[in-house]
Amino acid sequence: MCDTMVKMSQDGSIFAKNSDRDPGEPQLISYCTGLEGISNSSHPEHRNYYDSKQYLTLQKAAKGFASPYKALISRPSWMWGAEMGVNELGVAIGNEAVFSTSPVDKNGLLGMDILRLALHNSASSQEAVSIIKQLIAEYGQGGNGSYSSHLNYHNSFLIHDGNKAFILETANKRWVIKEVDSFASISNAYTIKKDYQDGDARTLKQHYNFTRRHASIIHLLFTKANQRQRFSSSHLLNSDSSWTSARNILISNKGTVENPDHSMGSICLNAKHLVKSQTTASMIVEYNKDTSSNLVWLTGSPLPTYSPYIPFTLSTSAFATNPFSDLGYCYDFAKERVDLTKKIEKASPQTLKQLSFLSREFENKAESLVRSPFVNANSKLLDEACLKCQGMIPSHMVKVYDLLSSV
């Protein structure tokens, strides 16, 4: 299960999300365009139920859009869509699986495909809201969103562009919207009751409590979503809008670094036993209001407690020349980290502590390189700094492998 959050202040804002999915599923960091085409070659792994069903609905939906904007996304290896991402104009979107008493549309769009279509076609958070509403109304939502089993769900979305943020919650073709005042977090549970600013015609006419009408109580007990949402909200209330504050929430676990909790109640989900879900990727977007510049931090690895956040830019040159614009490179990077995580899960408590230290050490070095050019909106120097940070990854990995091989 997942958690998405936003924090806004006079100095700037942050958008942050963990993606919790199947422990064996690679999730790719990818610079992509909306004009690359929607084809089976757009995803390196395949699932018949996606390629033969959801994919056809996606192709039909995509024909209605020009998709002019490039995006930096984090995406499961077997689909076109994304768990989270931000486009070149700074519009960021994260989606959450929510479970309703209403049935899903078997031939509807996956929430992740909806998300990516909105990223490629939205110049603002308000426009993204409009596009998501349009797609849900016309095509519905559903399909199997699981990598290794079967999972149907509806979606909630958190959308931010550096100025405004909105929560959009849905149940089949029903939807409601709430604008965020200063901070908000969403998880795998409905949060909007009667306090919505807009909704579909039927919902507005009846003006019912959206959560009470649609939420599945059984799923709430299993996902512990309300528990996680309360935790992240309380920490957002008392934190600033720095990326490190967001990181500290995203890597939080009810256990310790040495002995992590394995239940669904932790923001950084460390799967084990009956829990078949894990934090497989994590993303933070920084917005500098003084300069309208953005800086993106992505793990591209499971378990961010033990994996560093790496800085990326949204510059024109990054989309054209960054190694993560090559799909093969993106997949190999993600696959290596899935395999590495299997070794990390077997590590001793002391090794886990050292791995966490190495990750935060990497981030501190990266921070020292990117902070000045980001604050001063020097895009050329920021590009160079981010590439230098990405160039530090091999040496970091050597330390990780040496540490794991020594125990």
C-alpha positions in Angstrom: 0.0 0.0 0.0 1.1 3.6 -0.4 1.3 7.1 1.0 1.3 10.5 -0.8 1.7 13.9 0.8 2.2 17.6 0.1 3.4 20.5 2.3 3.2 24.2 1.2 4.7 27.3 2.7 5.8 30.8 1.8 9.3 29.6 0.9 8.2 26.7 -1.3 6.7 23.3 -1.2 7.3 19.6 -1.4 5.4 16.8 -3.0 6.3 13.3 -1.8 5.2 9.7 -2.3 6.1 6.1 -1.5 5.1 3.4 -4.0 4.2 0.2 -2.2 3.9 -2.8 -4.6 4.9 -6.4 -5.2 8.4 -7.0 -3.7 9.6 -8.6 -6.9 8.4 -5.9 -9.3 11.0 -3.6 -10.8 10.0 0.1 -10.8 11.8 2.3 -13.3 13.0 5.9 -13.1 12.3 7.2 -16.6 12.6 10.4 -18.5 9.9 10.1 -21.1 7.8 12.1 -23.6 4.1 12.0 -24.4 4.9 11.6 -28.1 6.9 8.3 -27.8 3.8 6.4 -28.6 1.7 3.9 -26.6 2.9 0.5 -27.7 3.9 -2.8 -26.3 7.5 -1.8 -26.7 7.0 1.0 -24.2 7.3 -1.4 -21.3 10.1 -4.0 -20.9 8.0 -6.7 -19.0 4.6 -7.9 -20.0 1.4 -9.3 -18.4 -1.2 -10.7 -20.7 -4.1 -9.2 -18.8 -2.6 -5.7 -19.3 -1.4 -6.0 -22.9 -4.7 -7.6 -24.1 -7.2 -5.6 -22.1 -6.1 -2.5 -20.2 -3.7 -1.6 -22.9 -6.5 -1.4 -25.5 -8.5 1.0 -23.4 -5.4 3.1 -22.9 -4.8 3.3 -26.6 -8.4 4.4 -27.2 -8.2 7.1 -24.4 -4.8 8.4 -25.6 -6.1 9.3 -29.0 -8.0 12.2 -27.6 -4.8 14.0 -26.3 -1.8 15.7 -27.9 0.5 14.8 -25.0 2.8 17.8 -25.4 4.6 17.7 -22.1 7.6 15.5 -21.1 7.7 13.9 -17.7 10.0 12.2 -15.2 8.2 9.2 -13.8 8.5 6.1 -11.6 6.7 3.3 -13.3 6.1 -0.4 -12.9 8.1 -2.5 -15.5 5.0 -4.0 -17.2 2.9 -1.0 -18.0 2.9 2.3 -19.8 1.5 4.2 -16.8 3.2 5.5 -13.7 2.9 5.3 -9.9 4.1 8.8 -9.6 5.8 11.5 -11.6 6.3 15.2 -12.4 6.1 16.8 -15.8 8.5 19.5 -17.2 6.2 22.2 -16.0 6.2 21.0 -12.4 2.9 19.3 -12.3 3.3 16.3 -9.9 0.7 13.5 -9.4 0.6 10.4 -7.1 -2.2 7.9 -7.0 -3.4 5.6 -4.2 -5.5 2.4 -4.5 -8.7 2.9 -2.5 -11.3 0.2 -2.0 -14.9 0.9 -2.4 -18.1 -1.1 -2.0 -18.8 -0.1 -5.6 -17.6 -2.5 -8.3 -14.7 -1.6 -10.7 -15.0 -1.6 -14.4 -13.2 -4.6 -15.7 -12.3 -2.8 -18.9 -11.6 0.5 -17.3 -8.4 2.4 -17.2 -5.8 1.6 -14.6 -5.1 4.5 -12.2 -1.5 4.6 -13.2 -2.3 5.0 -16.9 -4.7 7.8 -16.0 -1.9 9.4 -14.0 0.5 9.4 -16.9 -2.0 10.7 -19.4 -2.7 13.6 -17.1 1.0 14.3 -16.6 1.6 14.5 -20.4 -1.3 16.8 -20.9 -1.6 19.2 -18.0 0.0 22.6 -17.6 -1.4 23.0 -14.0 -2.8 21.0 -11.2 -6.3 22.3 -12.0 -5.9 21.1 -15.6 -4.8 17.7 -14.4 -7.9 17.4 -12.2 -10.1 18.2 -15.2 -8.3 15.5 -17.4 -8.6 12.8 -14.7 -12.3 13.6 -14.3 -12.8 13.4 -18.0 -11.0 10.0 -18.3 -12.9 8.5 -15.4 -16.3 9.7 -16.8 -15.6 8.4 -20.3 -13.7 5.2 -19.6 -14.2 4.2 -16.0 -11.4 2.7 -13.9 -10.4 -0.9 -13.1 -8.5 -3.8 -14.4 -5.8 -5.8 -12.7 -3.1 -3.6 -11.1 -1.1 -6.4 -9.7 2.3 -7.7 -10.8 2.0 -11.3 -9.6 -1.6 -11.9 -8.6 -4.9 -10.0 -8.9 -5.9 -6.6 -7.5 -8.8 -4.4 -8.5 -9.2 -1.0 -7.0 -10.5 2.6 -7.4 -8.1 5.5 -7.1 -7.5 8.7 -5.2 -5.0 11.3 -6.5 -3.0 14.0 -5.0 -2.0 16.7 -7.5 0.4 19.7 -7.0 2.1 22.2 -9.3 4.0 24.3 -6.8 1.1 26.7 -6.3 -2.1 24.7 -5.8 -2.8 21.2 -4.6 -5.9 19.1 -4.9 -7.1 15.7 -3.6 -9.4 13.9 -6.1 -11.1 10.8 -4.7 -13.1 8.4 -6.8 -15.5 5.4 -6.7 -16.0 4.1 -10.2 -17.4 7.1 -12.1 -18.2 9.0 -8.9 -15.7 11.7 -7.8 -15.1 14.6 -5.4 -12.4 17.2 -5.1 -10.9 19.1 -2.2 -8.3 21.8 -2.5 -5.4 21.6 0.0 -4.8 24.6 2.3 -1.3 24.0 3.5 -0.6 20.3 3.8 -2.3 17.0 3.2 -1.6 13.3 3.0 -3.5 10.5 1.4 -3.2 6.7 1.8 -5.3 3.7 0.8 -8.4 5.1 2.3 -11.0 7.7 1.5 -10.5 11.0 3.4 -13.2 13.4 1.9 -16.5 13.4 3.7 -18.9 16.3 3.0 -16.1 18.9 2.8 -15.7 18.7 -1.0 -15.6 21.8 -3.3 -16.8 19.9 -6.4 -18.1 16.5 -7.4 -19.9 14.6 -10.1 -23.5 15.6 -10.7 -25.1 12.7 -8.8 -22.8 13.3 -5.7 -23.5 17.0 -5.7 -27.2 16.6 -6.0 -27.4 14.2 -3.1 -24.5 15.9 -1.2 -23.7 12.7 0.7 -20.7 11.8 2.8 -18.4 10.4 0.2 -16.2 8.3 2.6 -19.2 6.9 4.4 -21.0 6.0 1.2 -18.1 4.3 -0.6 -15.4 3.1 1.8 -14.9 -0.7 2.3 -14.5 -1.2 6.0 -12.9 -4.6 5.5 -10.1 -3.2 3.4 -9.5 -0.5 6.0 -8.8 -3.1 8.6 -6.3 -4.9 6.4 -4.4 -1.9 4.9 -4.1 0.1 8.1 -4.4 3.1 5.8 -6.1 5.4 8.3 -3.3 4.7 10.8 -0.6 5.7 8.3 -2.5 8.7 7.1 -2.8 10.0 10.7 0.9 9.5 11.2 2.0 11.3 8.1 -0.5 14.2 8.7 0.7 14.7 12.3 4.4 14.9 11.1 3.6 17.2 8.2 1.8 19.6 10.6 5.0 19.9 12.7 7.6 19.9 9.9 8.9 22.4 7.4 8.7 22.2 3.6 12.2 20.8 3.1 12.9 17.7 1.2 14.7 16.1 4.1 11.6 16.5 6.3 9.6 14.7 3.7 12.3 12.0 3.4 12.1 11.4 7.1 8.4 10.7 6.9 8.8 8.4 3.9 11.6 6.3 5.4 9.8 6.0 8.8 9.1 2.6 10.2 7.3 1.5 13.4 10.3 -0.6 14.2 14.0 0.4 14.2 16.6 0.6 11.4 18.1 -2.5 12.8 14.9 -4.4 13.4 12.2 -3.0 11.1 8.4 -3.6 11.6 6.9 -5.8 8.9 3.3 -4.8 9.3 1.1 -2.6 7.0 1.2 0.1 9.6 4.6 1.6 8.6 5.1 4.3 6.0 8.2 2.6 4.7 6.7 -0.9 4.2 9.1 -3.8 4.7 7.2 -6.8 3.5 7.4 -10.2 5.2 5.3 -13.2 5.9 1.7 -12.6 4.9 2.3 -9.0 3.8 2.8 -9.2 0.0 3.6 -5.5 -0.5 6.7 -3.4 -0.1 7.9 0.1 -0.6 9.5 -0.4 -4.1 10.2 3.2 -5.0 10.0 6.7 -3.5 9.9 10.3 -4.9 10.2 13.8 -3.5 9.7 17.0 -5.6 11.0 20.3 -4.3 9.5 23.6 -5.5 11.4 26.9 -5.1 8.7 29.6 -5.2 11.3 32.4 -5.6 12.7 31.0 -8.8 9.9 28.6 -10.0 12.6 25.9 -10.3 12.2 22.2 -9.3 14.4 19.5 -8.0 13.4 15.8 -7.9 14.7 13.1 -5.5 14.1 9.5 -6.5 15.3 6.2 -5.1 14.7 3.8 -8.0 15.2 1.2 -5.3 13.0 -0.6 -2.8 13.2 0.2 0.9 14.4 3.8 1.0 15.5 3.3 4.6 18.5 1.5 3.1 18.6 3.2 -0.3 19.6 6.8 -1.1 17.5 9.4 -2.8 19.2 10.6 -6.0 18.6 14.2 -7.3 17.3 14.8 -10.8 16.3 18.0 -12.8 13.5 18.7 -15.2 15.7 20.6 -17.7 15.5 20.2 -21.5 19.0 18.7 -21.6 18.2 16.2 -18.9 15.3 14.8 -20.9 17.5 14.6 -24.0 20.8 13.3 -22.6 20.3 11.8 -19.1 21.0 8.0 -19.0 17.5 7.5 -17.5 16.0 8.6 -20.8 17.1 5.2 -22.2 14.5 2.5 -21.4 17.0 -0.3 -21.3 19.2 1.5 -18.9 16.2 2.3 -16.7 15.2 -1.3 -16.6 18.6 -2.7 -15.8 19.0 -0.1 -13.0 15.7 -1.1 -11.5 16.2 -4.9 -11.9 19.7 -4.7 -10.2 18.1 -3.0 -7.2 15.3 -5.5 -6.8 17.9 -8.3 -6.8 20.0 -6.3 -4.3 17.0 -5.9 -2.0 16.7 -9.6 -1.6 20.2 -9.6 -0.1 19.5 -6.6 2.1 16.5 -8.4 3.6 18.7 -11.2 4.8 21.3 -8.8 6.4 22.1 -8.6 10.1 20.7 -5.8 12.2 24.2 -4.2 12.3 24.6 -4.4 8.5 21.1 -2.8 8.1 22.3 0.1 10.3 25.4 0.6 8.2 23.4 0.5 5.0 21.1 3.2 6.3 24.1 5.3 7.3 25.7 4.9 3.8 22.4 6.0 2.2 22.1 9.2 4.3 25.8 9.8 3.7 25.2 9.7 0.0 22.3 12.1 0.3 24.4 14.6 2.4 27.0 14.7 -0.3 24.4 15.1 -3.0 22.8 17.9 -1.0 26.0 19.8 -0.8 26.4 19.7 -4.5 22.8 20.6 -5.6 21.6 23.1 -3.0 23.3 26.3 -4.2 22.5 25.9 -7.9 18.9 25.0 -7.0 18.4 27.9 -4.7 19.9 30.3 -7.3 18.1 28.7 -10.2 21.2 28.1 -12.1 19.9 25.3 -14.4 23.3 24.6 -16.1 25.1 24.1 -12.8 22.2 22.2 -11.3 22.2 19.8 -14.3 26.0 19.3 -13.8 25.5 18.7 -10.1 22.8 16.1 -10.5 24.8 14.2 -13.1 27.8 14.3 -10.7 25.5 12.8 -8.0 24.3 10.1 -10.4 28.0 9.4 -11.2 28.5 8.7 -7.5 26.1 5.7 -7.6 28.7 3.1 -8.8 31.0 3.8 -5.9 28.1 3.8 -3.5 27.1 0.4 -4.8 30.6 -1.0 -4.4 30.4 0.0 -0.7 27.0 -1.7 -0.4 28.1 -5.0 -2.0 31.3 -5.0 0.1 29.3 -4.6 3.2 26.8 -7.3 2.3 29.6 -9.7 1.2 31.5 -9.2 4.5 28.7 -10.8 6.7 
